[in-house]
Amino acid sequence: MSEISPGGTRGSTRLDHYVDRYAARTEGMKASEVRALFSVASRPEVVSLAGGMPNISDLPLDVVGKGIADLIAHDGPTAMQYGSGQGTPELREQICEVMRLEGIEAHPDDVVVTVGSQQAVDLVTRIFCDPGDVVLCEAPSYLGALGVFRAYEADIVHVEMDADGLVPEALEQAIAATKAAGRTIKFLYTIPNYHNPAGISLSAERRPEILRICREADILILEDNPYGLLGFDGRIHRALRADEPEGVIYLGSFSKTFAPGFRVGWALAPHAVREKLVLAQESATLCPSAFSQMAISRYLENHDWLGQVEAFRTMYKERRDAMVSALEDFMPATCRWNVPTGGFYVWLTLPPGIDAKAMLPRAVTARVAYVPGTAFFADGYGSSSMRLSFCYPTPERIREGVRRLAGVLEAEMELRATFGATGPIPTLRAGEYDAPSNDLS
């Protein structure tokens, strides 16, 4: 007796019986290249230079635990109940104090707490983007944001970066070309500080220029700043939002400066936009976790959290130094990389003709993982680059991982020299970020 498939087709052999029923926007959804690597990279024998997991080993878990115990003992019924769709008033006030470190003067009423800053990217895109709208993004850009833009059927136009961040002239050209084609630009998405994946920061000289260009073109800026407090020299860059309150939506997160497991981020938006974000938040989650917000609020109130951020800076700087030292010791001379002054990442450019994505299976076999540069472009570019993360492994593991990676790369170069190219040599296009050489970083 034949069976009727879940899709209603008798005897169907299709793997997905619902393939004809999905919304058109699912065509833009694809698995993250980092997530696809996770099951392999998480094996203990593999040195993972791929994922951007914060290292919370230095977090005072005893202090956090006592704070949570006190929260449950005194405010448990409130913490474990539904809360406000906008977030607790206490945490929103504290978020304003955190942002003041970056020159932002804001009112708690204009802060919307989200389930990590990733959800904030999603909510902003939901309320602004129709299918076919254009989002301007740096080249390369954060793969999580690119996935959101694709999911909402927005078209991504990349804008060139260099060692000083987003190039103003390239931004002007991208805006002019997009408008000349009759396309609608909804916003510029930018990570100005300790960029993921490029590891660079927008220079102080360029910040007012980027603001001027977007102001004159009437383009909103979505400023994503999860790493802003993690400068290794203690420097805190002035936020774009500090100088353009009505033209910038600012996104922040406690994932990098406290702990990612609480999943608490926020958006600071112009007042009218704030209202739409709250409505979108309520339809998505009803409300963010009151428990997580209150736990973070207790931590900020009762602990030297700025001193803890300084401890994180010191720890991440040690890991950055280990990676840069290992790259200098092991990598072929034809490789180039930047030396980040904060954050989690190094952007490595390979010798001509080497494809980072094609090389990845051989690297995993050699028990080292990274993220190919193609993950950070919407248009297939980036094959000559890779992102290396130094935030999670110990300095010793970082050095070993780079040693293994260099061995794989040298073997790849030898094969290429022996047998020649098997396909066209990847070249950098205009607009693809080319990591500065060591002496310029």
PLY file of the C-alpha trace (Angstrom):
ply
format ascii 1.0
element vertex 441
property float x
property float y
property float z
element edge 440
property int vertex1
property int vertex2
end_header
0.00 0.00 0.00
1.46 3.38 -0.98
1.66 6.16 1.56
0.60 9.75 1.20
3.56 12.04 1.82
3.31 14.96 4.28
3.17 17.23 1.24
0.07 15.42 0.03
1.70 13.69 -2.96
1.16 9.90 -3.11
4.44 8.03 -3.46
6.57 11.18 -3.68
10.33 10.66 -3.58
11.25 14.30 -2.91
13.52 14.84 0.06
11.55 17.94 1.10
7.81 17.55 0.54
7.23 21.21 1.38
9.65 22.67 -1.13
6.85 24.25 -3.17
5.25 25.87 -0.15
8.05 27.96 1.31
7.94 31.74 1.05
10.08 33.25 -1.69
12.30 34.93 0.90
13.65 31.55 2.03
15.66 31.49 -1.20
18.02 33.99 0.43
18.61 31.83 3.50
21.72 29.72 3.70
23.76 28.14 6.45
26.45 30.26 8.06
29.92 29.09 7.08
30.93 29.42 10.75
27.99 27.28 11.92
28.78 24.68 9.29
32.31 24.48 10.68
31.27 24.29 14.32
30.84 20.52 14.67
34.36 20.00 13.32
36.03 22.99 14.93
34.67 22.09 18.37
36.58 18.81 18.46
39.36 19.02 21.07
42.07 17.91 18.64
41.23 20.80 16.25
42.63 24.26 16.92
39.77 26.52 15.98
40.75 29.94 14.70
37.26 30.15 13.21
34.61 31.04 15.77
34.33 34.38 17.54
33.37 33.02 20.96
34.27 35.43 23.77
36.61 33.93 26.35
34.83 34.25 29.67
37.36 32.29 31.69
38.38 35.51 33.45
34.80 36.37 34.38
34.30 36.24 38.19
31.74 33.46 38.19
31.50 33.53 41.98
30.39 37.17 41.83
27.97 36.43 39.01
26.60 33.43 40.87
26.02 35.39 44.08
24.30 38.12 42.13
21.96 35.64 40.46
21.23 33.91 43.79
20.38 37.26 45.33
18.21 38.11 42.33
16.20 34.90 42.70
15.92 35.27 46.48
14.66 38.84 46.44
13.13 39.44 42.99
12.55 35.95 41.61
8.86 36.35 40.80
9.59 39.48 38.76
12.73 38.12 37.10
10.97 34.96 35.94
7.83 36.69 34.68
7.03 38.38 31.37
8.56 41.81 31.13
8.38 44.89 28.95
8.81 44.60 25.20
11.20 47.54 25.38
13.29 46.21 28.25
13.51 46.97 31.96
13.82 50.68 32.84
16.80 50.02 35.13
18.88 48.31 32.45
17.99 50.92 29.84
19.28 53.63 32.18
22.50 51.68 32.72
22.89 51.18 28.97
22.81 54.97 28.58
25.69 55.18 31.06
27.64 52.59 29.08
27.10 54.50 25.82
28.19 57.75 27.46
31.72 56.31 27.42
31.55 56.66 23.62
30.24 60.21 23.68
26.55 59.31 23.30
24.00 61.32 25.25
20.73 59.39 25.14
17.45 59.00 26.99
16.43 55.55 28.28
13.12 55.90 26.47
14.94 55.62 23.13
16.68 52.35 24.04
15.13 49.04 23.00
16.60 45.92 24.62
16.93 42.98 22.22
17.91 39.32 22.28
21.52 40.07 21.44
22.47 42.73 18.91
21.84 40.13 16.18
18.13 40.47 16.83
18.49 44.25 16.65
19.91 43.89 13.12
16.94 41.69 12.25
14.35 44.10 13.67
15.84 47.13 11.94
15.94 45.29 8.63
12.36 44.09 9.11
10.95 47.56 9.62
12.95 49.23 6.83
13.58 46.80 3.99
11.22 45.66 1.26
12.33 43.04 -1.27
14.78 44.58 -3.72
15.82 47.47 -1.46
19.55 48.09 -1.18
21.68 47.87 1.96
25.20 49.28 1.70
27.80 47.19 3.53
31.54 47.31 3.97
33.59 44.83 1.98
34.01 42.47 3.80
31.13 42.58 6.29
29.75 40.62 9.25
28.28 37.36 7.95
25.42 37.38 10.48
24.18 40.70 9.15
24.56 39.57 5.55
22.35 36.58 6.35
19.66 38.85 7.78
19.69 41.13 4.75
19.38 38.14 2.42
16.52 36.70 4.46
14.53 39.90 3.98
15.34 39.88 0.25
17.41 43.04 0.37
20.18 43.50 -2.18
23.65 44.06 -0.75
26.03 46.55 -2.34
29.56 46.37 -0.96
31.70 49.45 -0.37
35.49 49.38 -0.36
37.54 49.48 2.84
41.23 50.04 3.43
43.46 50.20 6.51
41.54 53.29 7.75
38.12 51.73 7.33
35.31 52.64 4.97
36.59 54.73 2.05
34.50 57.93 1.70
35.05 58.25 -2.05
33.93 54.65 -2.56
30.82 55.31 -0.48
29.95 58.34 -2.61
30.43 56.32 -5.78
28.29 53.44 -4.50
25.48 55.81 -3.53
25.60 57.62 -6.87
25.67 54.40 -8.91
22.85 52.82 -6.94
20.60 55.87 -7.21
21.40 56.27 -10.91
20.12 52.73 -11.41
16.83 53.73 -9.80
17.43 51.63 -6.69
16.35 52.58 -3.16
19.04 52.61 -0.46
17.59 51.97 2.99
20.71 52.24 5.14
24.46 51.85 5.43
25.47 48.98 7.74
28.86 49.56 9.33
31.04 48.17 12.14
33.33 51.15 12.77
35.37 49.74 15.66
37.60 46.63 15.54
35.70 45.33 12.58
34.38 41.80 12.18
36.01 40.31 10.12
38.59 42.88 8.98
39.92 43.80 12.43
40.30 47.50 11.54
38.70 50.72 12.80
37.30 53.71 10.97
39.79 56.56 11.42
38.81 59.66 13.38
39.38 61.79 10.26
36.92 59.77 8.19
34.08 59.61 10.70
32.70 63.12 10.07
33.14 62.58 6.34
31.05 59.39 6.39
28.39 61.19 8.42
28.35 64.12 5.98
28.00 61.87 2.94
25.07 59.96 4.46
23.43 63.14 5.73
23.56 64.81 2.31
22.29 61.64 0.60
19.59 61.18 3.28
20.80 57.69 4.12
20.35 56.15 7.56
23.40 54.60 9.24
23.14 51.35 11.19
26.16 51.46 13.52
26.94 48.02 14.97
29.43 48.31 17.81
29.86 45.13 19.88
33.65 45.53 20.27
33.88 49.26 21.00
35.15 48.92 24.59
37.77 46.31 23.71
40.58 48.52 22.43
43.89 47.12 23.59
45.33 50.52 24.45
42.22 51.46 26.43
41.15 53.95 23.79
37.41 54.31 23.24
36.40 55.69 19.84
33.69 58.32 19.67
30.54 56.72 18.27
29.04 57.92 15.02
25.73 58.18 16.90
27.32 60.74 19.24
27.53 63.27 16.41
24.40 62.37 14.45
21.51 61.49 16.81
18.79 61.58 14.14
20.72 59.85 11.38
22.15 56.83 13.17
20.69 53.75 14.81
23.27 52.46 17.27
23.52 48.77 18.22
25.32 47.48 21.30
25.73 44.19 23.14
26.82 42.73 26.47
28.02 39.55 24.74
31.62 40.73 24.39
31.97 42.72 27.62
30.07 40.37 29.95
28.80 37.01 28.66
27.10 35.95 25.42
24.87 33.36 27.06
22.58 36.02 28.52
21.71 37.16 24.97
21.21 40.83 25.79
21.84 43.61 23.29
20.14 46.86 22.44
19.27 49.43 19.82
19.34 53.18 20.35
17.12 54.76 17.73
15.49 58.08 16.87
12.22 58.36 18.74
9.88 57.54 15.85
11.97 54.52 14.86
11.99 53.38 18.48
8.22 52.92 18.38
8.44 50.65 15.34
11.24 48.63 16.93
9.19 48.01 20.06
6.26 46.78 17.96
8.58 44.52 15.96
10.17 43.22 19.16
6.79 42.40 20.67
5.72 40.49 17.56
9.01 38.55 17.48
9.51 37.57 21.12
6.74 39.33 23.06
9.50 40.54 25.36
13.22 39.95 25.90
14.20 37.89 28.94
13.56 39.83 32.14
15.79 37.39 34.01
18.81 38.05 31.78
18.28 41.81 31.93
17.96 41.89 35.69
21.02 39.65 36.13
23.11 42.00 33.98
21.68 45.00 35.79
22.76 43.55 39.16
26.22 42.85 37.74
26.63 46.42 36.47
25.39 47.83 39.76
27.40 45.70 42.19
30.60 44.81 40.37
33.54 46.76 38.95
32.45 45.95 35.41
34.81 48.48 33.84
37.69 46.82 35.68
36.47 43.52 34.26
36.44 44.99 30.75
40.05 46.04 31.32
40.90 42.46 32.30
39.30 41.27 29.05
41.33 43.82 27.07
44.55 42.55 28.62
43.64 38.93 27.95
42.64 39.55 24.33
45.73 41.65 23.69
47.90 38.76 24.87
46.12 36.49 22.40
46.43 39.04 19.60
50.15 39.27 20.27
50.45 35.48 20.17
48.72 35.31 16.81
50.71 38.13 15.21
53.97 36.65 16.50
53.06 33.22 15.13
52.09 34.68 11.76
55.45 36.44 11.57
57.30 33.25 12.50
55.46 30.72 10.33
53.61 32.30 7.42
55.13 32.61 3.93
56.46 36.05 3.08
53.79 36.53 0.42
51.00 36.52 3.00
49.71 39.79 4.38
47.70 40.57 7.49
46.64 43.51 9.62
47.54 44.00 13.28
44.25 44.83 15.04
44.25 47.34 17.89
41.21 45.74 19.51
38.47 43.18 19.06
38.81 39.52 18.09
40.04 39.15 14.50
42.93 39.20 12.04
42.21 39.37 8.29
44.78 37.34 6.36
45.37 37.67 2.62
46.90 34.61 0.95
49.53 34.36 -1.80
48.19 34.79 -5.35
46.25 31.80 -6.64
45.47 30.18 -3.28
41.77 29.69 -2.59
40.95 29.75 1.13
37.65 27.91 0.73
39.15 25.16 -1.43
41.98 24.75 1.07
39.71 24.45 4.12
39.11 20.66 4.00
42.87 20.07 3.98
43.28 22.45 6.89
40.64 20.60 8.90
42.45 17.35 8.12
45.54 19.01 9.60
43.41 19.85 12.67
43.10 23.60 12.27
40.03 25.64 11.27
39.40 29.16 9.98
36.64 30.98 8.12
37.18 31.57 4.37
36.83 35.16 3.23
33.93 34.29 0.92
31.67 34.05 4.00
31.92 37.82 4.43
30.90 38.88 0.93
27.48 38.73 -0.68
28.87 38.37 -4.18
31.30 35.46 -4.04
34.49 37.45 -3.58
37.00 37.01 -0.78
38.43 33.64 -1.86
41.99 34.94 -1.41
41.43 35.83 2.25
40.45 34.30 5.57
39.39 35.44 9.03
41.45 34.23 11.96
39.99 34.57 15.43
42.28 34.89 18.44
39.66 35.48 21.15
39.07 31.96 22.46
42.17 29.69 22.23
45.06 30.08 24.64
48.22 31.73 23.31
49.86 28.30 23.10
46.98 26.88 21.08
46.95 29.92 18.82
50.61 29.44 18.02
50.12 25.76 17.30
47.09 26.51 15.14
49.01 29.05 13.05
51.89 26.57 12.70
49.52 23.93 11.37
47.84 26.42 9.05
51.19 27.57 7.67
52.10 23.96 6.94
48.87 23.45 4.99
49.45 26.68 3.07
53.03 25.78 2.19
51.90 22.37 0.92
49.24 24.10 -1.17
51.82 26.44 -2.65
54.13 23.52 -3.46
51.35 21.65 -5.23
50.49 24.72 -7.23
54.13 25.25 -8.19
54.48 21.60 -9.20
51.24 21.07 -11.12
50.26 24.64 -12.00
46.91 26.32 -11.53
43.83 24.15 -11.93
41.64 27.17 -12.53
41.74 30.93 -12.83
43.87 32.71 -10.26
41.64 34.68 -7.88
42.31 38.41 -8.05
41.13 41.30 -5.93
38.39 43.35 -7.51
37.89 47.04 -6.97
36.07 47.33 -3.70
37.37 44.14 -2.06
39.23 44.86 1.15
42.91 44.15 0.75
44.57 43.72 4.13
47.46 46.12 4.66
50.96 44.72 4.64
52.70 44.20 7.94
54.69 47.43 7.84
51.56 49.53 7.26
49.41 48.05 10.00
0 1
1 2
2 3
3 4
4 5
5 6
6 7
7 8
8 9
9 10
10 11
11 12
12 13
13 14
14 15
15 16
16 17
17 18
18 19
19 20
20 21
21 22
22 23
23 24
24 25
25 26
26 27
27 28
28 29
29 30
30 31
31 32
32 33
33 34
34 35
35 36
36 37
37 38
38 39
39 40
40 41
41 42
42 43
43 44
44 45
45 46
46 47
47 48
48 49
49 50
50 51
51 52
52 53
53 54
54 55
55 56
56 57
57 58
58 59
59 60
60 61
61 62
62 63
63 64
64 65
65 66
66 67
67 68
68 69
69 70
70 71
71 72
72 73
73 74
74 75
75 76
76 77
77 78
78 79
79 80
80 81
81 82
82 83
83 84
84 85
85 86
86 87
87 88
88 89
89 90
90 91
91 92
92 93
93 94
94 95
95 96
96 97
97 98
98 99
99 100
100 101
101 102
102 103
103 104
104 105
105 106
106 107
107 108
108 109
109 110
110 111
111 112
112 113
113 114
114 115
115 116
116 117
117 118
118 119
119 120
120 121
121 122
122 123
123 124
124 125
125 126
126 127
127 128
128 129
129 130
130 131
131 132
132 133
133 134
134 135
135 136
136 137
137 138
138 139
139 140
140 141
141 142
142 143
143 144
144 145
145 146
146 147
147 148
148 149
149 150
150 151
151 152
152 153
153 154
154 155
155 156
156 157
157 158
158 159
159 160
160 161
161 162
162 163
163 164
164 165
165 166
166 167
167 168
168 169
169 170
170 171
171 172
172 173
173 174
174 175
175 176
176 177
177 178
178 179
179 180
180 181
181 182
182 183
183 184
184 185
185 186
186 187
187 188
188 189
189 190
190 191
191 192
192 193
193 194
194 195
195 196
196 197
197 198
198 199
199 200
200 201
201 202
202 203
203 204
204 205
205 206
206 207
207 208
208 209
209 210
210 211
211 212
212 213
213 214
214 215
215 216
216 217
217 218
218 219
219 220
220 221
221 222
222 223
223 224
224 225
225 226
226 227
227 228
228 229
229 230
230 231
231 232
232 233
233 234
234 235
235 236
236 237
237 238
238 239
239 240
240 241
241 242
242 243
243 244
244 245
245 246
246 247
247 248
248 249
249 250
250 251
251 252
252 253
253 254
254 255
255 256
256 257
257 258
258 259
259 260
260 261
261 262
262 263
263 264
264 265
265 266
266 267
267 268
268 269
269 270
270 271
271 272
272 273
273 274
274 275
275 276
276 277
277 278
278 279
279 280
280 281
281 282
282 283
283 284
284 285
285 286
286 287
287 288
288 289
289 290
290 291
291 292
292 293
293 294
294 295
295 296
296 297
297 298
298 299
299 300
300 301
301 302
302 303
303 304
304 305
305 306
306 307
307 308
308 309
309 310
310 311
311 312
312 313
313 314
314 315
315 316
316 317
317 318
318 319
319 320
320 321
321 322
322 323
323 324
324 325
325 326
326 327
327 328
328 329
329 330
330 331
331 332
332 333
333 334
334 335
335 336
336 337
337 338
338 339
339 340
340 341
341 342
342 343
343 344
344 345
345 346
346 347
347 348
348 349
349 350
350 351
351 352
352 353
353 354
354 355
355 356
356 357
357 358
358 359
359 360
360 361
361 362
362 363
363 364
364 365
365 366
366 367
367 368
368 369
369 370
370 371
371 372
372 373
373 374
374 375
375 376
376 377
377 378
378 379
379 380
380 381
381 382
382 383
383 384
384 385
385 386
386 387
387 388
388 389
389 390
390 391
391 392
392 393
393 394
394 395
395 396
396 397
397 398
398 399
399 400
400 401
401 402
402 403
403 404
404 405
405 406
406 407
407 408
408 409
409 410
410 411
411 412
412 413
413 414
414 415
415 416
416 417
417 418
418 419
419 420
420 421
421 422
422 423
423 424
424 425
425 426
426 427
427 428
428 429
429 430
430 431
431 432
432 433
433 434
434 435
435 436
436 437
437 438
438 439
439 440
